[in-house]
Amino acid sequence: MTARFEARLKTRILAFGSSNTERFLPGMHWFDVFDLALQNCYGRIHHCINTGIGGHTTRDLLGRFDEDAAFYKPHLVFITIGGNDSNPDRQMTPDEFEANLLELHRRFASWGCAVVFQTYYAPDPARVGAGHLATFRTMMQRVRIAASKTGAGLVDHLARWEALQAKHPDRYLPLMQDGFHLNRRGNKVLGFDLASRFGSAPTSEEAYWKEAKEGTLLMDGALG
């Protein structure tokens, strides 16, 4: 996909997921950061479309696929899902979750859309039940498996954020809105780190991006 950006081909980019994707807080959202980073690097060669809806599972994404995904015919999609699927009240098995991910990939790939699966950032274990957290980690492993099976892209935020959480809890906790959601500071860190994976992290107004850049560097160091 980077080659497409460098060729300055008009690109539609979709964010498809649940409350981790829906823009519901003031301030920069992670997808806003990615949008701005691409613009700074390549110019306005893209449109970012966000169809995240809080509370949704993979079942919901499949149910609204035609209207909220296929309608836009994106060239690239970020799929970030699994927090609600792992809620015991939803009665979702890991096998069903993985099958739904594979079906989502099949549908997007049918017109040549590049798929990038994302794991979540790390939930706060002090504010999330142990049973839910254990199932969540199982579901995130299924995200990795689905990416491997399909050859899709994978941005494994969870591995990086768990390292940040373990080694720098003083830097991790201020980024969380609650046990399962980032605040606006956390969104900036997530978006900056994502943009860095595409070689297009924001470079202007360095003071504004200071915390986000430091978060990425800490995660690089924690893993390395």
N, C-alpha and C positions, 0 to 999 in steps of 0.2 A: 504493500500500500504506500510505503514511502516513495517508491518510484513514481506512483501516480501523482503524489503531491509535488514531487520535483518536476514532473512534466507539466505542471500547472493545469491538470485536467479537472474540470468541475466535478466535485465530489459531494455526495449526500451522505452524512454520517448520522446514524441513529443510536440513541441510548435507550435500551429496552430493559425494563426491570421493575422493581418495586420501590419502596420508600428510599432506598439507598440511591436511586436514580431520580426520583421525582424531586423537583425543585420546590421545597416548602419552607426554606429559611431565607431571611435577608442575607445579603452578602454574596461572595463568590461561591458558586457551586462547582464541584469537580469538573463537570462537563463544560462550564463556562471557562474554566482555566484552560482546558484542552483546546477549546474553540479559539481563545485569545492567543494561545501559544502557536497554533497553526497559522493564524493570521499574521502574527509577528514574523514568523519564519518564511511563509510562502505567499502572503497576501490573501485576499479574500477569494480563494479558489474553492471554497467549500461552504456547505450549509449544515449546521448542527441541529438535529431534531430530537427532542426529548419527549418520549411517551411513557415515562415511568409513572406508576400508580402505586401508592402506598398500600400495603396489605396483600399485594398480589403474590401468587405462586406461579410455578411453571404451568399449571393447569389454566390459570387466567391468561398467561401470555399466549398460549395456544388458542384460547377462546377468542381473544381479540386480535389475533395475528393479522387478519385481512385488513381491518380498519386502521390499526395502529402501527403496522409494520409494512406489509406488502403494498399498502396504499402509497407509500413514499418511495418504494423501490430503492432503498439505500445501496450504496456501493460498499459501505463498511458499517457493521453493527457491533456495539458493545453490549453483551448480555450479562447482566449482574443480578443474580437471583439465588434464592436458597434460604434466606433467613426465615421467611414465613413457611416455606416447605418443611423446615426442620421443627416448627412448632408442633408439639404433640397433638394439639387440638385439630390440626389439619389432616391427621392420619395419612400422611404421605410416606410411603416406603422409599428407601434409597434406590431400589430398582425402578420404581415408577418415576422418581425424580430424574434419574439418568436417562431413562427412555424418553422422557419429555425433552430433555436437553438435546438428545440426538435428533428428535423430530424437529425441533426448532432449527437446528443446523441444516437438516435436509431441506426445509422450506426456504431458508435464506439462500442456501447454495444453489437452489434451483434456477435462479437467474444470475448467478455468478457473484453474489454478495460475499465479501470477505467477513468471516465471523471471528470475533475475539471474545472468548469467555473470560470473565473476571471472577476471581474469588473476592470475598469481602475483606475489608480491613478487620482487625481483631476486635471482637466484642469485649466489653469489660466484665470479667468473670465475677466481680463483686456485685454486679447488678443483673446478671443473667443466671437463671437456674442451671444447676449442674447437668441435669438431664437434657435440657434444651441445648446447652452448649456442646455436650457430647454428640448429639445428633447433628448439630450444625457442622461440626468438624467432619463428620462422616459425609455429609452432603457436599462440603467443599472438596473433599477428596474425589467425589463423583464428578465434580466440575472438571478437575484435573484429568480424570479418566476420559470424560467425554471429549475434551480437547485433544487428548492423545489419540483416541479412536478415530476422530474425524480429520485430524490434521489441522484443526482450527488454531488460531492464535490463543495464547493464554497469558494473562497478566495475573500473576499470583500475589495479589496484595496481601493475603492472609499471612503467608510465610514472612514477608517483610515486616508487616505490622506486629506480628507476634514477637519478632526479634526486638523491635522498638519497645514494645510493651514490657518485655522481660528485662532488657538492659537499661532502658531509660524511662522508667515509669513516670518520672517527673515531667517528661516531655510528651508522653502519650496521653495521660489523663486530661490535660487541658484541651485536647482535641476532640473530646467526646461530648455529645449532647446528652446522651443517656447510655444505657448498656449496649444498645444496638445501632446507634446513629451518631454520625459525626456532626459537630457544630461547624460554623462557617470557617473557623481556623483549620479544623480537620479536613474540610472539603478542599481548602487551598493546598494542603499538603498532598492529599490524594491526587488532585488534578495535576499538580506540579510533577509528582513522581510519575504519573501516567504519561504526561507529555514528554518527560525525559526518556521514556522507553522508545519514543518515536523520534528522538533527537531534536525536539523542538520546544524545550522548556523556555518559559518567558525570560527575556534578558533585560528588558527595559525596567526602569524604576526599581532598582535593586533593593532598596529599603522595604518596599512593599512586599517583596517576595522572600525576604530574609528568613522568616520562620519556615516557610515551605521548602526552601532550598536546603536549610539545615536539617529538616526532617528527612529529606531524601538522602543527604550525606550520612546521617546517622544510621539509616537503614542499610545503606551500602556498607558502612563500617561494621555494623552489627552482624551482617551476613558474611563478612569477609576476610 
